[in-house]
Amino acid sequence: MAGEEPTMAMVEYSFSGEVAIVTGAASGIGKAVAHGLAKAGATVALIDRDQKGLASASRELRASVLGLCCDVTQVAEVTQAFGGIRKKLGTVSVLVNSAGMSARIPAELCATFSVGYTLLLNAFR
């Protein structure tokens, strides 16, 4: 109807008793998803390479969280982090891979940059 604000139906889920891992959890989408999972009852393992941001996000979520500084482009760090999570929190049932990067480059170079960066990441796995 004219003049009414649009609404979005929110479906609430329960993640009570679930263990979730969220990468890129120090900021942005990863942090928001981690908050949502914790609010829905999950125990959340936050993974990010930004130690300061990770500490801040961990404090905000309090008791339902385990924060681990980890660079997800480094296999050894990921292996160690996931092993620690399993040992401390148990079986992981939710994985949200939100780690990413951005670059400020001219639009005409985006495709070249994206392909080059993807190849670089994949070559060193």
Residue pairs with C-beta under 8 A, 6 or more apart in sequence:
12 40
13 40
14 40
14 41
15 37
15 40
15 41
15 42
15 94
16 40
16 41
16 42
17 41
18 37
18 41
18 42
18 43
18 93
18 94
19 42
19 43
19 44
19 45
19 85
19 89
19 90
19 91
19 92
19 93
19 94
20 34
20 37
20 42
20 43
20 44
20 45
20 92
20 93
20 94
20 95
20 96
21 44
21 45
21 47
21 82
21 85
21 92
21 94
21 95
21 96
22 30
22 33
22 34
22 37
22 44
22 45
22 46
22 47
22 96
22 98
23 30
23 47
23 48
23 70
23 72
23 96
23 97
23 98
23 99
24 30
24 47
24 48
24 72
24 97
24 98
24 99
24 100
25 31
25 33
25 34
25 44
25 46
25 47
25 48
25 54
25 57
25 67
25 98
26 46
26 48
26 50
26 52
26 53
26 54
26 56
26 57
27 48
27 50
27 53
27 57
28 98
29 98
30 46
30 48
30 96
30 98
30 99
31 53
31 57
33 96
33 98
34 44
34 46
34 57
34 61
34 65
34 96
35 60
35 61
37 44
37 94
37 96
38 44
38 61
38 64
38 65
42 64
42 94
43 64
43 65
43 66
43 89
44 61
44 64
44 65
44 66
45 65
45 66
45 67
45 68
45 81
45 85
45 89
45 92
46 54
46 57
46 58
46 61
46 65
46 66
46 67
46 68
47 68
47 70
47 72
47 81
47 99
48 54
48 57
48 67
48 69
48 70
48 99
49 69
49 70
49 71
49 72
50 69
51 69
54 67
54 68
54 69
55 67
57 65
57 67
58 65
58 66
58 67
66 85
66 88
66 89
68 81
68 84
68 85
70 77
70 78
70 80
70 81
71 77
72 78
72 97
72 99
73 121
73 124
73 125
75 125
82 92
85 92
86 92
101 117
103 113
103 117
105 113
